[in-house]
């Protein structure tokens, strides 16, 4: 580790540094249905954006599909009903009774459950309990999901009735084809 004329030089000078996000840290977006904390963004990773998501009781993201994105969900706390398969028949109102041609059905995911969703695979999650659920969520490639969450919050923060047309346009722009309705009911089903 010497330079010309004997001056000390670090071999790691200019080397990239890692990212450490302590518990409870990261930029957080809050809606009545979810709390999304940005842990890793496209600024820090070329591979994926990562979030910690708290899902309120009664929230159902609705079945949807992405043509480009791959997602990973890891349940940390609570329970979520989840789906990650192409059903025999895509009913438009509710995904809870969907079944795949191989017999897969919706499952209740508990802490430690991992769900991987490849591009083109219909998927959904819902909190049908009376307690919040928490999950680690990763979306690849970045930064589509982080931009989507930011723009969704802008729409929801406008006050007044929810602008469903604006949300539909936002979802289309970010590769989200909604198959069943997104819902947030004050009364969760146990």
Secondary structure by P-SEA (a helix, b strand, c coil): cccccccccccccccbbbbbbcccccbbbbcccbbbbbcccccccccbbbbbbbbcccccccccccccbbbbbbbcccccccccccccccccccccccccccccccccccccbbbbbcccccccccccccbbbbbbbbbccccaaaaaaaaaaaaaacccccaaaaaaaaaaaacccccbbbbbbccccc
